[in-house]
Every structure is written in C-alpha cells, then in structure tokens.
Amino acid sequence: MKPRSAKAKGRNFQNKVRQMIIDALDINELDIKTAVMGESGMDIKLSSAARDKFGYAVECKKVEKINIWKCYEQATENSEDLEPLLIFSRNNSKVLVCFEFKHLLDLVNQSNGFRRLTK
C-alpha cells in the first residue's frame, strides 16, 4: 500500500471513530476533532466538555497486522490525564478496543455489573 493510501485509510478510520463517539454519547461536533495525519499526540482531540463525557486518550489504528504492545504504549505516552484507549480494526472487520483490564473491572463495578448481552 502506498503511503498516501495508508494515510487516507487511517484518516477515514479516525473520522469513523469520531462519529461513533459523537453519536453514542451525544457530544457536540465542535467539541471533538481528529488529529492531522502525522501530528503527535492523541488521534481524537477532546474539549474539556467532551472529556467530561469521554475521558479517554484515543489512539486509532486501521492496519491488517498490529503490534498491540507498541500501539498501546503509544496511546499511553499520549494520554496526558486521560485513560489510554487503543481503537483498532482491519479491512472487513469489527472495530475493537484495548485498555487495561483493571479499568474494565472499574467500569463493571461503577455500573453495578454488566448483564449478559446477547448478540
């Protein structure tokens, strides 16, 4: 894949993730932006209002093969005061996430437990 195509693929994925967050959490579109390709820091830029609803430092990866450890480390390095969150996918696949297991347990505890979800 040419570098230009890879960057476009990544940019489109960032935009998709941004829109999914806006739709799910009713965040104002002006409060959430995507990073310019090659820009350092988080891939999804959040205003303080958006951080109140979604306290995650997002690193997006749209690749066929992924080194989870390296990508999660990148998310952690750019996380500032937010919880690092790696969001990734490959062609014709679901969007998946990676974050610390302890954080999942905290979420379950805060929500008084997850009920079994059906597919």
N, CA, C and O atoms as CSV, one atom per row, in Angstrom:
chain,resi,resn,atom,element,x,y,z
A,1,MET,N,N,0.848,-1.178,0.000
A,1,MET,CA,C,0.000,0.000,0.000
A,1,MET,C,C,0.894,1.242,0.000
A,1,MET,O,O,1.879,1.317,0.735
A,2,LYS,N,N,0.537,2.192,-0.821
A,2,LYS,CA,C,1.286,3.436,-0.900
A,2,LYS,C,C,1.071,4.256,0.364
A,2,LYS,O,O,0.004,4.176,0.974
A,3,PRO,N,N,2.066,5.046,0.771
A,3,PRO,CA,C,1.921,5.875,1.982
A,3,PRO,C,C,0.690,6.787,1.945
A,3,PRO,O,O,0.021,6.978,2.961
A,4,ARG,N,N,0.402,7.336,0.788
A,4,ARG,CA,C,-0.767,8.224,0.656
A,4,ARG,C,C,-2.060,7.461,0.943
A,4,ARG,O,O,-2.948,7.972,1.625
A,5,SER,N,N,-2.164,6.234,0.419
A,5,SER,CA,C,-3.350,5.413,0.651
A,5,SER,C,C,-3.462,5.000,2.113
A,5,SER,O,O,-4.556,4.984,2.675
A,6,ALA,N,N,-2.331,4.666,2.727
A,6,ALA,CA,C,-2.322,4.270,4.137
A,6,ALA,C,C,-2.775,5.427,5.029
A,6,ALA,O,O,-3.527,5.226,5.982
A,7,LYS,N,N,-2.311,6.636,4.712
A,7,LYS,CA,C,-2.722,7.807,5.497
A,7,LYS,C,C,-4.210,8.091,5.320
A,7,LYS,O,O,-4.894,8.447,6.280
A,8,ALA,N,N,-4.710,7.936,4.103
A,8,ALA,CA,C,-6.136,8.148,3.861
A,8,ALA,C,C,-6.965,7.113,4.614
A,8,ALA,O,O,-8.011,7.444,5.173
A,9,LYS,N,N,-6.508,5.874,4.633
A,9,LYS,CA,C,-7.189,4.817,5.366
A,9,LYS,C,C,-7.238,5.149,6.858
A,9,LYS,O,O,-8.277,4.987,7.498
A,10,GLY,N,N,-6.122,5.608,7.404
A,10,GLY,CA,C,-6.058,5.993,8.809
A,10,GLY,C,C,-6.934,7.192,9.117
A,10,GLY,O,O,-7.619,7.218,10.139
A,11,ARG,N,N,-6.916,8.178,8.244
A,11,ARG,CA,C,-7.731,9.383,8.430
A,11,ARG,C,C,-9.221,9.037,8.402
A,11,ARG,O,O,-9.990,9.536,9.224
A,12,ASN,N,N,-9.629,8.190,7.464
A,12,ASN,CA,C,-11.031,7.769,7.375
A,12,ASN,C,C,-11.457,7.012,8.634
A,12,ASN,O,O,-12.577,7.174,9.118
A,13,PHE,N,N,-10.550,6.185,9.157
A,13,PHE,CA,C,-10.867,5.444,10.371
A,13,PHE,C,C,-11.007,6.387,11.564
A,13,PHE,O,O,-11.916,6.221,12.377
A,14,GLN,N,N,-10.124,7.366,11.677
A,14,GLN,CA,C,-10.238,8.361,12.751
A,14,GLN,C,C,-11.588,9.077,12.674
A,14,GLN,O,O,-12.251,9.277,13.692
A,15,ASN,N,N,-11.982,9.455,11.474
A,15,ASN,CA,C,-13.273,10.135,11.292
A,15,ASN,C,C,-14.440,9.230,11.681
A,15,ASN,O,O,-15.416,9.691,12.272
A,16,LYS,N,N,-14.338,7.945,11.349
A,16,LYS,CA,C,-15.381,6.988,11.716
A,16,LYS,C,C,-15.475,6.864,13.237
A,16,LYS,O,O,-16.574,6.880,13.791
A,17,VAL,N,N,-14.340,6.743,13.911
A,17,VAL,CA,C,-14.314,6.636,15.371
A,17,VAL,C,C,-14.895,7.899,15.991
A,17,VAL,O,O,-15.696,7.827,16.923
A,18,ARG,N,N,-14.495,9.043,15.479
A,18,ARG,CA,C,-15.021,10.324,15.972
A,18,ARG,C,C,-16.542,10.347,15.889
A,18,ARG,O,O,-17.221,10.706,16.851
A,19,GLN,N,N,-17.067,9.962,14.735
A,19,GLN,CA,C,-18.517,9.992,14.539
A,19,GLN,C,C,-19.222,8.991,15.444
A,19,GLN,O,O,-20.307,9.281,15.949
A,20,MET,N,N,-18.632,7.826,15.657
A,20,MET,CA,C,-19.221,6.825,16.556
A,20,MET,C,C,-19.320,7.379,17.981
A,20,MET,O,O,-20.319,7.157,18.666
A,21,ILE,N,N,-18.289,8.094,18.422
A,21,ILE,CA,C,-18.290,8.688,19.768
A,21,ILE,C,C,-19.364,9.768,19.856
A,21,ILE,O,O,-20.123,9.813,20.824
A,22,ILE,N,N,-19.429,10.636,18.851
A,22,ILE,CA,C,-20.432,11.707,18.827
A,22,ILE,C,C,-21.841,11.123,18.888
A,22,ILE,O,O,-22.676,11.584,19.666
A,23,ASP,N,N,-22.100,10.115,18.070
A,23,ASP,CA,C,-23.435,9.520,18.001
A,23,ASP,C,C,-23.820,8.807,19.300
A,23,ASP,O,O,-24.956,8.919,19.760
A,24,ALA,N,N,-22.886,8.088,19.878
A,24,ALA,CA,C,-23.194,7.292,21.071
A,24,ALA,C,C,-23.336,8.143,22.327
A,24,ALA,O,O,-24.140,7.824,23.203
A,25,LEU,N,N,-22.565,9.222,22.423
A,25,LEU,CA,C,-22.516,9.994,23.662
A,25,LEU,C,C,-23.125,11.381,23.546
A,25,LEU,O,O,-23.079,12.161,24.498
A,26,ASP,N,N,-23.694,11.697,22.391
A,26,ASP,CA,C,-24.323,12.995,22.175
A,26,ASP,C,C,-23.372,14.145,22.510
A,26,ASP,O,O,-23.718,15.072,23.242
A,27,ILE,N,N,-22.173,14.054,21.954
A,27,ILE,CA,C,-21.169,15.106,22.129
A,27,ILE,C,C,-21.286,16.073,20.958
A,27,ILE,O,O,-21.442,15.655,19.810
A,28,ASN,N,N,-21.212,17.345,21.250
A,28,ASN,CA,C,-21.265,18.367,20.212
A,28,ASN,C,C,-20.092,18.171,19.249
A,28,ASN,O,O,-18.958,17.961,19.678
A,29,GLU,N,N,-20.368,18.240,17.965
A,29,GLU,CA,C,-19.330,18.031,16.947
A,29,GLU,C,C,-18.163,19.002,17.081
A,29,GLU,O,O,-17.039,18.675,16.700
A,30,LEU,N,N,-18.417,20.188,17.617
A,30,LEU,CA,C,-17.353,21.176,17.781
A,30,LEU,C,C,-16.406,20.824,18.930
A,30,LEU,O,O,-15.320,21.394,19.032
A,31,ASP,N,N,-16.808,19.891,19.793
A,31,ASP,CA,C,-16.010,19.524,20.957
A,31,ASP,C,C,-15.090,18.334,20.727
A,31,ASP,O,O,-14.371,17.918,21.636
A,32,ILE,N,N,-15.109,17.786,19.520
A,32,ILE,CA,C,-14.280,16.620,19.232
A,32,ILE,C,C,-13.734,16.719,17.806
A,32,ILE,O,O,-14.490,16.845,16.843
A,33,LYS,N,N,-12.434,16.660,17.697
A,33,LYS,CA,C,-11.744,16.788,16.404
A,33,LYS,C,C,-10.808,15.607,16.215
A,33,LYS,O,O,-10.449,14.924,17.174
A,34,THR,N,N,-10.416,15.374,14.968
A,34,THR,CA,C,-9.396,14.364,14.704
A,34,THR,C,C,-8.072,15.069,14.455
A,34,THR,O,O,-8.027,16.198,13.967
A,35,ALA,N,N,-7.006,14.377,14.799
A,35,ALA,CA,C,-5.673,14.920,14.581
A,35,ALA,C,C,-5.345,14.888,13.090
A,35,ALA,O,O,-5.851,14.050,12.343
A,36,VAL,N,N,-4.500,15.806,12.683
A,36,VAL,CA,C,-3.979,15.801,11.323
A,36,VAL,C,C,-2.987,14.647,11.235
A,36,VAL,O,O,-2.224,14.416,12.173
A,37,MET,N,N,-2.989,13.926,10.130
A,37,MET,CA,C,-2.087,12.781,9.988
A,37,MET,C,C,-0.642,13.222,10.192
A,37,MET,O,O,-0.187,14.197,9.594
A,38,GLY,N,N,0.067,12.493,11.040
A,38,GLY,CA,C,1.453,12.817,11.339
A,38,GLY,C,C,1.620,13.718,12.544
A,38,GLY,O,O,2.735,13.907,13.031
A,39,GLU,N,N,0.518,14.279,13.031
A,39,GLU,CA,C,0.558,15.146,14.210
A,39,GLU,C,C,0.787,14.286,15.452
A,39,GLU,O,O,0.208,13.207,15.578
A,40,SER,N,N,1.628,14.761,16.363
A,40,SER,CA,C,1.872,13.992,17.581
A,40,SER,C,C,0.726,14.197,18.560
A,40,SER,O,O,-0.016,15.175,18.467
A,41,GLY,N,N,0.590,13.274,19.493
A,41,GLY,CA,C,-0.463,13.359,20.492
A,41,GLY,C,C,-1.624,12.443,20.164
A,41,GLY,O,O,-1.514,11.542,19.333
A,42,MET,N,N,-2.730,12.691,20.829
A,42,MET,CA,C,-3.919,11.856,20.666
A,42,MET,C,C,-4.494,11.977,19.257
A,42,MET,O,O,-4.389,13.023,18.618
A,43,ASP,N,N,-5.092,10.905,18.792
A,43,ASP,CA,C,-5.723,10.921,17.468
A,43,ASP,C,C,-7.087,11.601,17.492
A,43,ASP,O,O,-7.528,12.153,16.485
A,44,ILE,N,N,-7.746,11.560,18.635
A,44,ILE,CA,C,-9.030,12.221,18.807
A,44,ILE,C,C,-8.839,13.328,19.836
A,44,ILE,O,O,-8.552,13.055,21.002
A,45,LYS,N,N,-8.998,14.565,19.408
A,45,LYS,CA,C,-8.799,15.741,20.276
A,45,LYS,C,C,-10.130,16.111,20.919
A,45,LYS,O,O,-11.134,16.301,20.231
A,46,LEU,N,N,-10.126,16.209,22.247
A,46,LEU,CA,C,-11.354,16.462,23.001
A,46,LEU,C,C,-11.292,17.793,23.734
A,46,LEU,O,O,-10.272,18.137,24.331
A,47,SER,N,N,-12.392,18.539,23.685
A,47,SER,CA,C,-12.512,19.742,24.505
A,47,SER,C,C,-12.752,19.296,25.948
A,47,SER,O,O,-12.958,18.109,26.200
A,48,SER,N,N,-12.726,20.224,26.883
A,48,SER,CA,C,-12.974,19.859,28.278
A,48,SER,C,C,-14.402,19.323,28.446
A,48,SER,O,O,-14.623,18.422,29.255
A,49,ALA,N,N,-15.356,19.852,27.709
A,49,ALA,CA,C,-16.735,19.347,27.776
A,49,ALA,C,C,-16.809,17.904,27.279
A,49,ALA,O,O,-17.511,17.080,27.864
A,50,ALA,N,N,-16.088,17.600,26.208
A,50,ALA,CA,C,-16.074,16.235,25.685
A,50,ALA,C,C,-15.342,15.292,26.635
A,50,ALA,O,O,-15.732,14.133,26.782
A,51,ARG,N,N,-14.286,15.780,27.280
A,51,ARG,CA,C,-13.553,14.959,28.250
A,51,ARG,C,C,-14.427,14.571,29.433
A,51,ARG,O,O,-14.237,13.507,30.022
A,52,ASP,N,N,-15.375,15.418,29.783
A,52,ASP,CA,C,-16.287,15.088,30.876
A,52,ASP,C,C,-17.177,13.898,30.523
A,52,ASP,O,O,-17.578,13.141,31.406
A,53,LYS,N,N,-17.487,13.732,29.243
A,53,LYS,CA,C,-18.339,12.624,28.807
A,53,LYS,C,C,-17.530,11.411,28.362
A,53,LYS,O,O,-17.998,10.278,28.470
A,54,PHE,N,N,-16.322,11.643,27.866
A,54,PHE,CA,C,-15.498,10.571,27.300
A,54,PHE,C,C,-14.046,10.812,27.709
A,54,PHE,O,O,-13.309,11.505,27.007
A,55,GLY,N,N,-13.642,10.255,28.820
A,55,GLY,CA,C,-12.324,10.531,29.384
A,55,GLY,C,C,-11.230,9.599,28.899
A,55,GLY,O,O,-10.517,9.002,29.705
A,56,TYR,N,N,-11.092,9.471,27.594
A,56,TYR,CA,C,-10.114,8.554,27.023
A,56,TYR,C,C,-9.182,9.262,26.051
A,56,TYR,O,O,-9.584,10.152,25.303
A,57,ALA,N,N,-7.930,8.838,26.087
A,57,ALA,CA,C,-6.934,9.287,25.119
A,57,ALA,C,C,-6.893,8.225,24.021
A,57,ALA,O,O,-6.366,7.132,24.229
A,58,VAL,N,N,-7.435,8.542,22.881
A,58,VAL,CA,C,-7.635,7.558,21.813
A,58,VAL,C,C,-6.457,7.521,20.857
A,58,VAL,O,O,-5.981,8.551,20.379
A,59,GLU,N,N,-6.002,6.309,20.594
A,59,GLU,CA,C,-5.040,6.021,19.529
A,59,GLU,C,C,-5.771,5.118,18.552
A,59,GLU,O,O,-6.219,4.037,18.933
A,60,CYS,N,N,-5.900,5.541,17.291
A,60,CYS,CA,C,-6.606,4.774,16.263
A,60,CYS,C,C,-5.601,4.074,15.349
A,60,CYS,O,O,-4.597,4.658,14.941
A,61,LYS,N,N,-5.891,2.820,15.038
A,61,LYS,CA,C,-5.062,2.055,14.102
A,61,LYS,C,C,-5.965,1.268,13.174
A,61,LYS,O,O,-6.803,0.485,13.620
A,62,LYS,N,N,-5.789,1.478,11.891
A,62,LYS,CA,C,-6.520,0.714,10.870
A,62,LYS,C,C,-5.460,0.012,10.032
A,62,LYS,O,O,-5.007,0.534,9.014
A,63,VAL,N,N,-5.074,-1.181,10.477
A,63,VAL,CA,C,-3.992,-1.932,9.830
A,63,VAL,C,C,-4.356,-3.413,9.798
A,63,VAL,O,O,-5.176,-3.878,10.589
A,64,GLU,N,N,-3.742,-4.140,8.883
A,64,GLU,CA,C,-4.008,-5.575,8.767
A,64,GLU,C,C,-3.280,-6.376,9.847
A,64,GLU,O,O,-3.785,-7.400,10.307
A,65,LYS,N,N,-2.109,-5.918,10.248
A,65,LYS,CA,C,-1.349,-6.564,11.323
A,65,LYS,C,C,-1.000,-5.491,12.336
A,65,LYS,O,O,-0.605,-4.383,11.974
A,66,ILE,N,N,-1.150,-5.832,13.620
A,66,ILE,CA,C,-0.938,-4.825,14.655
A,66,ILE,C,C,-0.077,-5.396,15.776
A,66,ILE,O,O,-0.240,-6.545,16.188
A,67,ASN,N,N,0.834,-4.571,16.251
A,67,ASN,CA,C,1.609,-4.888,17.445
A,67,ASN,C,C,0.892,-4.178,18.606
A,67,ASN,O,O,1.110,-2.994,18.862
A,68,ILE,N,N,0.046,-4.925,19.286
A,68,ILE,CA,C,-0.781,-4.359,20.355
A,68,ILE,C,C,0.076,-3.630,21.383
A,68,ILE,O,O,-0.265,-2.523,21.801
A,69,TRP,N,N,1.176,-4.236,21.791
A,69,TRP,CA,C,2.016,-3.655,22.851
A,69,TRP,C,C,2.575,-2.303,22.439
A,69,TRP,O,O,2.532,-1.345,23.210
A,70,LYS,N,N,3.090,-2.229,21.245
A,70,LYS,CA,C,3.672,-0.980,20.754
A,70,LYS,C,C,2.586,0.099,20.590
A,70,LYS,O,O,2.803,1.259,20.941
A,71,CYS,N,N,1.447,-0.283,20.068
A,71,CYS,CA,C,0.366,0.681,19.847
A,71,CYS,C,C,-0.237,1.153,21.166
A,71,CYS,O,O,-0.567,2.330,21.313
A,72,TYR,N,N,-0.382,0.239,22.128
A,72,TYR,CA,C,-0.911,0.639,23.434
A,72,TYR,C,C,0.082,1.539,24.160
A,72,TYR,O,O,-0.311,2.476,24.856
A,73,GLU,N,N,1.360,1.252,23.995
A,73,GLU,CA,C,2.396,2.122,24.573
A,73,GLU,C,C,2.288,3.531,24.000
A,73,GLU,O,O,2.424,4.512,24.730
A,74,GLN,N,N,2.047,3.633,22.702
A,74,GLN,CA,C,1.866,4.938,22.067
A,74,GLN,C,C,0.653,5.659,22.647
A,74,GLN,O,O,0.713,6.860,22.909
A,75,ALA,N,N,-0.444,4.938,22.847
A,75,ALA,CA,C,-1.643,5.530,23.444
A,75,ALA,C,C,-1.332,6.020,24.857
A,75,ALA,O,O,-1.780,7.096,25.255
A,76,THR,N,N,-0.573,5.239,25.610
A,76,THR,CA,C,-0.216,5.599,26.984
A,76,THR,C,C,0.676,6.839,27.024
A,76,THR,O,O,0.481,7.720,27.861
A,77,GLU,N,N,1.645,6.905,26.126
A,77,GLU,CA,C,2.557,8.056,26.082
A,77,GLU,C,C,1.823,9.352,25.771
A,77,GLU,O,O,2.235,10.421,26.222
A,78,ASN,N,N,0.746,9.268,25.009
A,78,ASN,CA,C,-0.006,10.458,24.594
A,78,ASN,C,C,-1.240,10.714,25.451
A,78,ASN,O,O,-2.053,11.574,25.111
A,79,SER,N,N,-1.396,9.987,26.555
A,79,SER,CA,C,-2.664,10.019,27.279
A,79,SER,C,C,-2.890,11.222,28.182
A,79,SER,O,O,-4.022,11.464,28.599
A,80,GLU,N,N,-1.858,11.977,28.495
A,80,GLU,CA,C,-1.987,13.123,29.395
A,80,GLU,C,C,-2.676,12.671,30.679
A,80,GLU,O,O,-2.160,11.787,31.363
A,81,ASP,N,N,-3.817,13.245,31.024
A,81,ASP,CA,C,-4.532,12.882,32.257
A,81,ASP,C,C,-5.718,11.952,31.989
A,81,ASP,O,O,-6.565,11.759,32.861
A,82,LEU,N,N,-5.779,11.378,30.785
A,82,LEU,CA,C,-6.898,10.526,30.392
A,82,LEU,C,C,-6.492,9.052,30.391
A,82,LEU,O,O,-5.307,8.719,30.404
A,83,GLU,N,N,-7.479,8.198,30.376
A,83,GLU,CA,C,-7.247,6.756,30.292
A,83,GLU,C,C,-6.854,6.405,28.854
A,83,GLU,O,O,-7.588,6.737,27.923
A,84,PRO,N,N,-5.700,5.736,28.653
A,84,PRO,CA,C,-5.305,5.365,27.291
A,84,PRO,C,C,-6.243,4.313,26.703
A,84,PRO,O,O,-6.630,3.359,27.378
A,85,LEU,N,N,-6.598,4.504,25.438
A,85,LEU,CA,C,-7.522,3.606,24.755
A,85,LEU,C,C,-7.048,3.411,23.319
A,85,LEU,O,O,-6.962,4.366,22.547
A,86,LEU,N,N,-6.745,2.179,22.976
A,86,LEU,CA,C,-6.373,1.822,21.611
A,86,LEU,C,C,-7.623,1.311,20.908
A,86,LEU,O,O,-8.260,0.365,21.371
A,87,ILE,N,N,-7.968,1.936,19.796
A,87,ILE,CA,C,-9.106,1.502,18.981
A,87,ILE,C,C,-8.535,1.063,17.644
A,87,ILE,O,O,-7.829,1.823,16.981
A,88,PHE,N,N,-8.845,-0.175,17.248
A,88,PHE,CA,C,-8.226,-0.692,16.031
A,88,PHE,C,C,-9.184,-1.555,15.238
A,88,PHE,O,O,-10.183,-2.065,15.747
A,89,SER,N,N,-8.838,-1.694,13.973
A,89,SER,CA,C,-9.626,-2.524,13.067
A,89,SER,C,C,-8.758,-2.877,11.867
A,89,SER,O,O,-7.686,-2.308,11.661
A,90,ARG,N,N,-9.237,-3.807,11.101
A,90,ARG,CA,C,-8.619,-4.105,9.804
A,90,ARG,C,C,-9.739,-4.181,8.791
A,90,ARG,O,O,-10.912,-4.086,9.154
A,91,ASN,N,N,-9.401,-4.347,7.547
A,91,ASN,CA,C,-10.426,-4.383,6.497
A,91,ASN,C,C,-11.462,-5.462,6.778
A,91,ASN,O,O,-11.124,-6.581,7.163
A,92,ASN,N,N,-12.716,-5.114,6.582
A,92,ASN,CA,C,-13.843,-6.040,6.709
A,92,ASN,C,C,-13.927,-6.702,8.083
A,92,ASN,O,O,-14.315,-7.865,8.195
A,93,SER,N,N,-13.564,-5.960,9.121
A,93,SER,CA,C,-13.602,-6.485,10.483
A,93,SER,C,C,-14.269,-5.487,11.415
A,93,SER,O,O,-14.447,-4.317,11.077
A,94,LYS,N,N,-14.633,-5.970,12.586
A,94,LYS,CA,C,-15.228,-5.125,13.605
A,94,LYS,C,C,-14.181,-4.166,14.174
A,94,LYS,O,O,-12.976,-4.384,14.051
A,95,VAL,N,N,-14.671,-3.120,14.785
A,95,VAL,CA,C,-13.811,-2.176,15.495
A,95,VAL,C,C,-13.637,-2.724,16.916
A,95,VAL,O,O,-14.616,-3.007,17.607
A,96,LEU,N,N,-12.384,-2.868,17.338
A,96,LEU,CA,C,-12.063,-3.416,18.653
A,96,LEU,C,C,-11.317,-2.391,19.490
A,96,LEU,O,O,-10.803,-1.403,18.966
A,97,VAL,N,N,-11.260,-2.632,20.801
A,97,VAL,CA,C,-10.539,-1.733,21.697
A,97,VAL,C,C,-9.604,-2.521,22.594
A,97,VAL,O,O,-9.783,-3.719,22.815
A,98,CYS,N,N,-8.610,-1.824,23.102
A,98,CYS,CA,C,-7.668,-2.384,24.056
A,98,CYS,C,C,-7.435,-1.337,25.139
A,98,CYS,O,O,-7.061,-0.201,24.850
A,99,PHE,N,N,-7.659,-1.735,26.385
A,99,PHE,CA,C,-7.314,-0.898,27.525
A,99,PHE,C,C,-7.023,-1.808,28.706
A,99,PHE,O,O,-7.220,-3.020,28.633
A,100,GLU,N,N,-6.560,-1.222,29.778
A,100,GLU,CA,C,-6.131,-2.001,30.926
A,100,GLU,C,C,-7.307,-2.752,31.554
A,100,GLU,O,O,-8.386,-2.186,31.730
A,101,PHE,N,N,-7.093,-4.030,31.891
A,101,PHE,CA,C,-8.133,-4.879,32.460
A,101,PHE,C,C,-8.691,-4.290,33.749
A,101,PHE,O,O,-9.894,-4.370,33.997
A,102,LYS,N,N,-7.835,-3.703,34.567
A,102,LYS,CA,C,-8.287,-3.080,35.809
A,102,LYS,C,C,-9.341,-2.008,35.516
A,102,LYS,O,O,-10.297,-1.850,36.275
A,103,HIS,N,N,-9.168,-1.285,34.431
A,103,HIS,CA,C,-10.147,-0.257,34.059
A,103,HIS,C,C,-11.505,-0.899,33.727
A,103,HIS,O,O,-12.549,-0.358,34.089
A,104,LEU,N,N,-11.491,-2.032,33.050
A,104,LEU,CA,C,-12.738,-2.738,32.766
A,104,LEU,C,C,-13.432,-3.124,34.072
A,104,LEU,O,O,-14.645,-2.957,34.206
A,105,LEU,N,N,-12.673,-3.634,35.022
A,105,LEU,CA,C,-13.266,-4.010,36.309
A,105,LEU,C,C,-13.853,-2.791,37.012
A,105,LEU,O,O,-14.913,-2.884,37.632
A,106,ASP,N,N,-13.173,-1.648,36.920
A,106,ASP,CA,C,-13.711,-0.413,37.497
A,106,ASP,C,C,-15.028,-0.026,36.825
A,106,ASP,O,O,-15.968,0.393,37.501
A,107,LEU,N,N,-15.098,-0.161,35.509
A,107,LEU,CA,C,-16.335,0.155,34.779
A,107,LEU,C,C,-17.478,-0.766,35.203
A,107,LEU,O,O,-18.605,-0.319,35.414
A,108,VAL,N,N,-17.172,-2.055,35.323
A,108,VAL,CA,C,-18.187,-3.015,35.749
A,108,VAL,C,C,-18.669,-2.669,37.152
A,108,VAL,O,O,-19.869,-2.694,37.422
A,109,ASN,N,N,-17.748,-2.352,38.034
A,109,ASN,CA,C,-18.093,-2.004,39.404
A,109,ASN,C,C,-18.965,-0.741,39.457
A,109,ASN,O,O,-19.940,-0.693,40.207
A,110,GLN,N,N,-18.619,0.265,38.674
A,110,GLN,CA,C,-19.378,1.520,38.646
A,110,GLN,C,C,-20.787,1.328,38.095
A,110,GLN,O,O,-21.718,2.026,38.498
A,111,SER,N,N,-20.938,0.388,37.181
A,111,SER,CA,C,-22.253,0.173,36.564
A,111,SER,C,C,-23.067,-0.871,37.318
A,111,SER,O,O,-24.137,-1.274,36.863
A,112,ASN,N,N,-22.561,-1.310,38.475
A,112,ASN,CA,C,-23.217,-2.360,39.270
A,112,ASN,C,C,-23.299,-3.679,38.505
A,112,ASN,O,O,-24.264,-4.430,38.648
A,113,GLY,N,N,-22.295,-3.949,37.706
A,113,GLY,CA,C,-22.218,-5.215,36.982
A,113,GLY,C,C,-22.847,-5.141,35.600
A,113,GLY,O,O,-23.814,-4.412,35.379
A,114,PHE,N,N,-22.286,-5.901,34.682
A,114,PHE,CA,C,-22.855,-5.991,33.346
A,114,PHE,C,C,-23.825,-7.151,33.301
A,114,PHE,O,O,-23.555,-8.223,33.844
A,115,ARG,N,N,-24.926,-6.937,32.666
A,115,ARG,CA,C,-25.827,-8.045,32.418
A,115,ARG,C,C,-25.354,-8.744,31.150
A,115,ARG,O,O,-24.673,-8.146,30.318
A,116,ARG,N,N,-25.711,-9.979,31.013
A,116,ARG,CA,C,-25.310,-10.707,29.823
A,116,ARG,C,C,-25.918,-10.032,28.601
A,116,ARG,O,O,-27.122,-9.784,28.544
A,117,LEU,N,N,-25.073,-9.744,27.635
A,117,LEU,CA,C,-25.533,-9.116,26.395
A,117,LEU,C,C,-25.724,-10.189,25.341
A,117,LEU,O,O,-24.894,-11.090,25.218
A,118,THR,N,N,-26.790,-10.110,24.589
A,118,THR,CA,C,-26.993,-11.056,23.501
A,118,THR,C,C,-26.489,-10.436,22.219
A,118,THR,O,O,-26.457,-9.214,22.077
A,119,LYS,N,N,-26.103,-11.267,21.304
A,119,LYS,CA,C,-25.570,-10.775,20.029
A,119,LYS,C,C,-26.671,-10.352,19.119
A,119,LYS,O,O,-26.411,-9.910,18.000
